[in-house]
Amino acid sequence: MGKWLPGISRRSQARIQDRVSRLGARMTASPRPEFQARLREQLGRPLPEQERPEPRPAGPRHSRRRPRRTLFPQVLSALLVASMVVSGVWTYRSMPGDTFYPLKRAAESTLFHLSTDEAERAGRSFGYAETRAHEVEELLGSGERDMIGETLQAMEDTTRSAVTSLRQVRRRENAGAGELMEVKELRRFVQKQRTQIRGMIPKMDAEDQRKAHGYLDYIDGLAPPD
């Protein structure tokens, strides 16, 4: 206060200046210890039950869980396909007496009856008869002789079925074309079967040899000589 305020005496101004100085000294001083202790005590007390803030209810989560893709369906499908392929191979390669052999014969019968054309049925039957001959050969090589006689009989039955289908084709078609087809198919089949069966006869027992010779006599009378 370097200048005198108008209307106030010097004594009054000095008194005012002294009070302001003392007030400033009080304001800059630190709080008293008893005030600090009382403040700490109040701050440490827990809030009353009614003054405590209520917890906010958890709102619904908008995030949706994405369905986790699992490999189980793909693995299961692959295993099923693999098992079907393996079962098909085992069925095709099965021999008389094996577990899958009835399925093999059932599949052959189904394909035969699904064929609507007699010429196609004859071709399938000749193929099945040749398969039976290969089975007999495999049985002789493996030492499993119990099923040889039954397989020889199945071969003869299949051959007779093929011949019946060929004769029906001959009756349905004109005599010249049907007879030519029958002779051609029979010659090829008889020649192949004769060579294969004759080579297996020395390995058979007496009963199976008798059946094999009877089959050879039957097929020799099917086709006329060249």
C-alpha positions as CSV (number, residue, x, y, z in Angstrom):
1,M,0.0,0.0,0.0
2,G,2.3,2.7,-1.2
3,K,-0.4,5.3,-1.8
4,W,-2.9,6.7,0.7
5,L,-6.5,5.9,0.1
6,P,-8.8,8.9,-0.2
7,G,-11.0,9.5,2.8
8,I,-9.1,7.3,5.2
9,S,-6.6,8.6,7.7
10,R,-3.0,7.4,8.0
11,R,-3.7,5.8,11.4
12,S,-6.6,3.8,10.0
13,Q,-4.7,2.7,7.0
14,A,-1.8,1.5,9.3
15,R,-4.3,-0.4,11.4
16,I,-5.8,-2.1,8.4
17,Q,-2.4,-3.0,7.0
18,D,-1.5,-4.6,10.3
19,R,-4.6,-6.8,10.3
20,V,-4.1,-7.9,6.7
21,S,-0.6,-8.9,7.5
22,R,-1.6,-11.0,10.5
23,L,-4.5,-12.6,8.5
24,G,-2.0,-13.6,5.7
25,A,0.3,-15.2,8.3
26,R,-2.6,-17.3,9.6
27,M,-3.6,-18.4,6.1
28,T,-0.2,-19.6,5.1
29,A,0.3,-21.6,8.4
30,S,-0.4,-25.4,8.4
31,P,-3.6,-26.8,10.0
32,R,-3.5,-27.5,13.7
33,P,-2.7,-31.1,14.8
34,E,-6.0,-31.7,16.5
35,F,-7.8,-30.7,13.2
36,Q,-5.7,-33.1,11.2
37,A,-6.4,-35.9,13.6
38,R,-10.2,-35.3,13.6
39,L,-10.2,-35.2,9.8
40,R,-8.3,-38.5,9.5
41,E,-10.8,-40.1,11.9
42,Q,-13.8,-39.0,9.9
43,L,-12.3,-40.1,6.6
44,G,-11.6,-43.6,8.0
45,R,-15.1,-44.3,9.1
46,P,-17.3,-46.5,6.8
47,L,-20.2,-44.9,5.1
48,P,-23.7,-45.6,6.5
49,E,-25.8,-48.3,4.8
50,Q,-28.1,-45.8,3.1
51,E,-25.2,-43.7,1.8
52,R,-23.4,-46.5,0.2
53,P,-23.6,-46.4,-3.6
54,E,-25.8,-49.2,-5.0
55,P,-24.0,-51.6,-7.5
56,R,-25.1,-51.2,-11.0
57,P,-26.9,-54.3,-12.4
58,A,-24.9,-56.0,-15.0
59,G,-26.5,-55.4,-18.3
60,P,-27.0,-58.1,-21.0
61,R,-24.0,-58.9,-22.9
62,H,-24.5,-58.2,-26.6
63,S,-21.5,-60.2,-27.7
64,R,-22.6,-63.6,-29.0
65,R,-20.4,-66.6,-28.9
66,R,-19.5,-67.8,-32.3
67,P,-20.2,-71.5,-32.7
68,R,-16.9,-73.3,-32.6
69,R,-16.3,-75.4,-35.6
70,T,-15.2,-78.9,-34.8
71,L,-13.4,-81.4,-37.0
72,F,-15.4,-84.3,-35.6
73,P,-18.0,-84.4,-38.5
74,Q,-15.3,-84.2,-41.1
75,V,-13.2,-86.9,-39.4
76,L,-16.2,-89.1,-39.0
77,S,-17.2,-88.8,-42.7
78,A,-13.7,-89.6,-43.8
79,L,-13.6,-92.7,-41.6
80,L,-16.9,-93.9,-42.9
81,V,-15.8,-93.4,-46.5
82,A,-12.5,-95.2,-45.8
83,S,-14.3,-98.1,-44.1
84,M,-16.6,-98.5,-47.1
85,V,-13.7,-98.5,-49.5
86,V,-11.8,-101.1,-47.3
87,S,-14.9,-103.2,-46.9
88,G,-15.5,-103.1,-50.7
89,V,-11.9,-104.2,-51.4
90,W,-12.1,-107.1,-48.8
91,T,-15.5,-108.2,-50.3
92,Y,-14.0,-108.2,-53.8
93,R,-10.9,-110.2,-52.8
94,S,-12.8,-112.5,-50.4
95,M,-12.6,-116.3,-50.9
96,P,-15.1,-119.1,-50.1
97,G,-15.3,-119.4,-46.3
98,D,-14.3,-115.8,-45.6
99,T,-16.6,-113.4,-43.7
100,F,-17.2,-111.1,-46.6
101,Y,-17.7,-113.9,-49.2
102,P,-21.5,-114.0,-48.9
103,L,-21.6,-110.3,-49.6
104,K,-19.6,-110.9,-52.7
105,R,-22.0,-113.5,-54.0
106,A,-25.0,-111.3,-53.0
107,A,-23.5,-108.4,-55.0
108,E,-23.1,-110.7,-58.1
109,S,-26.6,-111.9,-57.8
110,T,-27.9,-108.4,-57.5
111,L,-26.0,-107.2,-60.6
112,F,-27.3,-110.2,-62.5
113,H,-31.0,-109.6,-61.8
114,L,-30.6,-105.8,-62.4
115,S,-29.5,-106.6,-66.0
116,T,-32.6,-106.5,-68.3
117,D,-30.9,-107.8,-71.4
118,E,-30.2,-111.5,-71.7
119,A,-27.0,-111.0,-73.6
120,E,-25.7,-108.9,-70.7
121,R,-26.8,-111.5,-68.2
122,A,-25.0,-114.1,-70.2
123,G,-21.8,-112.1,-70.2
124,R,-22.0,-111.5,-66.4
125,S,-22.6,-115.2,-65.8
126,F,-19.6,-116.2,-67.9
127,G,-17.5,-113.8,-65.9
128,Y,-18.8,-115.2,-62.5
129,A,-18.0,-118.7,-63.7
130,E,-14.4,-117.6,-64.5
131,T,-14.2,-116.1,-61.0
132,R,-15.2,-119.4,-59.4
133,A,-12.4,-121.1,-61.4
134,H,-9.9,-118.6,-60.0
135,E,-11.3,-119.2,-56.5
136,V,-10.8,-122.9,-56.9
137,E,-7.2,-122.3,-58.0
138,E,-6.6,-120.1,-54.9
139,L,-8.1,-122.6,-52.6
140,L,-5.8,-125.4,-53.9
141,G,-2.8,-123.1,-53.5
142,S,-3.7,-122.2,-49.9
143,G,-4.5,-125.7,-48.7
144,E,-8.1,-124.8,-47.9
145,R,-9.8,-127.8,-49.6
146,D,-13.1,-127.9,-47.7
147,M,-14.7,-125.4,-50.1
148,I,-13.4,-126.7,-53.4
149,G,-16.2,-129.0,-54.2
150,E,-18.9,-126.4,-53.4
151,T,-17.0,-123.8,-55.5
152,L,-16.9,-126.2,-58.4
153,Q,-20.6,-126.8,-58.2
154,A,-21.2,-123.0,-58.1
155,M,-19.1,-122.6,-61.2
156,E,-21.1,-125.2,-63.1
157,D,-24.4,-123.6,-62.0
158,T,-23.3,-120.2,-63.2
159,T,-22.1,-121.6,-66.5
160,R,-25.5,-123.3,-67.1
161,S,-27.2,-119.9,-66.3
162,A,-25.0,-118.2,-68.9
163,V,-25.9,-120.8,-71.6
164,T,-29.6,-120.4,-70.8
165,S,-29.4,-116.6,-71.3
166,L,-27.5,-117.1,-74.6
167,R,-30.2,-119.5,-76.0
168,Q,-32.9,-117.0,-75.1
169,V,-31.0,-114.3,-77.1
170,R,-30.8,-116.7,-80.0
171,R,-34.6,-117.3,-80.0
172,R,-35.4,-113.6,-79.7
173,E,-33.0,-112.5,-82.4
174,N,-32.9,-113.9,-85.9
175,A,-31.4,-117.4,-86.1
176,G,-28.2,-116.5,-87.9
177,A,-27.0,-113.5,-85.7
178,G,-28.0,-115.3,-82.4
179,E,-26.3,-118.5,-83.3
180,L,-23.1,-116.7,-84.3
181,M,-23.0,-114.8,-81.0
182,E,-23.6,-118.0,-79.0
183,V,-20.9,-120.0,-80.8
184,K,-18.4,-117.1,-80.5
185,E,-19.0,-116.6,-76.7
186,L,-19.0,-120.3,-75.9
187,R,-15.8,-121.1,-77.8
188,R,-13.9,-118.4,-76.0
189,F,-15.3,-119.4,-72.6
190,V,-14.9,-123.2,-73.1
191,Q,-11.3,-122.8,-74.3
192,K,-10.3,-120.7,-71.3
193,Q,-12.1,-122.9,-68.7
194,R,-10.8,-126.2,-70.2
195,T,-7.2,-125.1,-69.9
196,Q,-7.5,-123.7,-66.4
197,I,-9.5,-126.7,-65.0
198,R,-7.3,-129.4,-66.5
199,G,-4.2,-127.8,-64.9
200,M,-5.9,-128.0,-61.5
201,I,-7.1,-131.5,-61.6
202,P,-3.9,-133.2,-60.4
203,K,-4.0,-131.1,-57.2
204,M,-7.5,-132.2,-56.3
205,D,-8.6,-135.2,-54.3
206,A,-10.7,-138.0,-55.8
207,E,-14.1,-136.5,-55.2
208,D,-13.2,-133.0,-56.5
209,Q,-11.5,-134.6,-59.6
210,R,-14.8,-136.4,-60.3
211,K,-16.7,-133.1,-60.2
212,A,-14.0,-131.3,-62.3
213,H,-14.1,-134.0,-65.0
214,G,-17.9,-133.9,-65.1
215,Y,-17.7,-130.1,-65.6
216,L,-15.2,-130.5,-68.4
217,D,-17.5,-133.0,-70.1
218,Y,-20.4,-130.5,-69.9
219,I,-18.6,-127.6,-71.4
220,D,-17.0,-129.7,-74.1
221,G,-20.5,-130.4,-75.5
222,L,-21.5,-126.7,-75.5
223,A,-19.5,-125.4,-78.4
224,P,-18.9,-127.2,-81.7
225,P,-15.2,-127.8,-82.6
226,D,-13.5,-125.2,-84.9
